[in-house]
Amino acid sequence: MNIILLGPPGAGKGTQAHHLVASRNMIQLSTGDMLREAKDSGSEMGKIVADVMARGDLVTDEIVIGLIREKLEGDKQGGFIFDGFPRTLAQADALGDLLAEQGEALDSVIELRVDDEALVQRITARSTCGGCGEVYNDITKPWPADGKCAKCGSSDVKRRADDNEDSLRNRLMEYYKKTSPLLGYYYAKGLLSSVDGLGEIAQVQAAISSQLDK
């Protein structure tokens, strides 16, 4: 099974992808992770990525598609989760062509639907453990009172510089301009379903599983 998780920044795509990796043996293809992995790999594609990133240039769609092609040609396990790609209609077309070329198909596109104001409140309260990446929230899951991460014991708490209201609203506007057209694109293909992304993590997990098991 191959799926795409869609939703604005902070909707919980990464959290839900990690659950699907653990529960369904799927492979998460996160654009950022793939670029970092390629840059450090020493492969031909990795050298290209490292050069582009060293110059501060934007990584082209062709490079990202090339990285995805490498993944599709490897161990498929329980299928792939596309997280953070595609972001535009051109990328969606390119991904569809690549999947067809590899004899694969897209089975489902899940939109994590959120309310903007609630999302702003959630994200501006977000922090992560510098040791293991565990996510905390000042409102729903505060950093432990003893000052140590409940998962790994680290006392290194981090907040993203762009997890502030002005930056988040800019990122939301960018999402709505470039990525939200994908909702209509995949709806027309009969692949789109939506779940409430602002529920408890376990509730969102169950809603996604229900859609995938139909």
N, C-alpha and C positions, 0 to 999 in steps of 0.2 A: 504494500500500500504506500502510495506517495501522496503527501498532503502539503498544503501551504497554510501557514498561520498568518492571518492579516489582522491589523489593528494599529492604532496610533502608538507613538512612543509611550512606554509605561503601562501598556494594556495588560502585560503579563505573558507575552508570547514566549519569552525565554524560559520562564518558570514552567509553563505548560509543556514546552518542548522537552525539558529535562524529565518531566514525568512520563511522557510518551516514550522517551529513550529507555527509561527504567522499566516501564510496565509492558511495553510492546516490542522491545529490542529494535527500535527504529534508530536511524542515524540522523542526527541534527546537522543540517548544513546551514550554519550561520556565516553570513558574508564576512563579518569581522574576524571570526575564528579562522576561517579558511585563509584569509589574507595573511594573518599573523603566522599561521602554520606554514604557508607557502614561503613567506619571507625568510623563515628560519631553516627551510628544508635543504637549500642548496641545489634544488632541481633547476632545470632550465626555466620553467614557469616561475619558480621562486625567485630566480635572479631578476626576471623581468619585473615582478611585483616589488622586490626590494629597491630596484632602480627608480621605479615610478614613485614609491613612497618616500624615498630619500630626496627626490626633487620636490616633494610636496604637491605633486600633481594628483588629479583625481584618477582613480583606477577605472579603466574603461569597461563597458559591458562585455566586450570580447574577452577580456582577461577573466572576469568573474565566470562567464560561461565556460571558459577553458578549465578553470578550477573545478567547476561543477561536473564537467565531462570526466575529469580524472576520478572524481568520487563515484560517479555512476558506473565507471568501468571496473571498480573494485568490488569489495564485499558488500552486498546489498542488505544483508541481515533481514530486518522486518520492514524494510522500505525507508524512504527518506522524508524528512521534515524540512521544508524550505522556510527558513526563518530570516526575514530581512531581505529577501529576494523572491520574486520580482518586486520592484518599487514603481515601475512605470509600465505603460502598455507595450512599449517597444521591448522591454525586458520580458514581459509575459509571452509575447510572440516568440522571442528567442528561446525561452525555456521550453515552450511547447514544441518547437522544432527540434531542440536537442533531445527531449524525451522520446519523440517519435523516432529520431535517428538511432537511439539506443534500444528501441523496442520496448520502451516504457510508456506509461500513461499517468496522468494526474487523476487521482481518485476522489479527492475532496479538497475544498477550500473552506477553512473555518475562519469566520470573522469574530474577533473578540470585540464586542460592542460595548462602548463605555460612554458615560456622560462627561463632557469636558471639565466641568467645574469639580466634579468628584475626582476626576483624574488628576487635576492640578493639586488638589488637597493631598491625594495619595503620594504623588511623586515628590512634592516639596518636603514631605516628611520622611523620605526614603534614605536609608543608609545601608552600607554593606560592610561585611567583615573583610579586612585587608588580608587575613590569613587564608580563608577558604571560600570567600565569595558569598557566604550566606546573607540573605537579604532581610533587613529589619525595617520597621516603620514606627515612627514616634507614636502613632495613634493605635494601630492594630497589633503591632508586634515590637514593642520597645526593646532597645538594647538592654541586656540583663543588668539588674541593679548592681551586681558585683563587678561590672565593667569588663566581663569576659564573655566572648562568644560562646553560646550554648552548644555549638557544634564542634568547635576546635579549640576553644580556650584562649584564643588570641584576644588581646586588648586593643588591637588596631582597628578602629572604626573609621570608615571613609564615607564621604559624601561627594557625589559627582559635581563638578563645578557648574555643569549646565542643568542641574536639578533645582533651578529656581524658576519663579513664575514667569518672568519675561522670556527667558530662554525656552521654557516649555511651550509657551503659547506660540512662539515663532516656529518651533518644531512641529506643533500641531497644524499650523497653517501650511507648512511645507508638505505635510502628510496629506492634507485635504486637497491641495492643488495637484500633487503628483500621483499619489497612491490610491486615493479613494475611487478614481475611475475604474480601478481593477474590480471593484465590487460589481459594477454593472457588467463588466467583461465576463467574469466568471459566473454571474447569475445567468447570463444568456447561454452559457455552455452547460447549465444545469448542475454546476459543481458547488455552488455557494450555499452555505448554511451559517447562521449566526447564533452565538451564545452570549449571555450576559457576562462580560469580562470583569464586572465589579463585584461579583459574588465572592464568597470565601473560596480559597484555592481549591479545596476538595470539591466544592459545588461546581466550579468551572471544569475541573477534571472530569467529573461525572457527566456533565453536559456534553463535553467534547467526545467522550467515549460513546455516549448514546448516539451521537451523529455518525461516528465512524462505524458503528456496529449495525447501522441500518441496512 
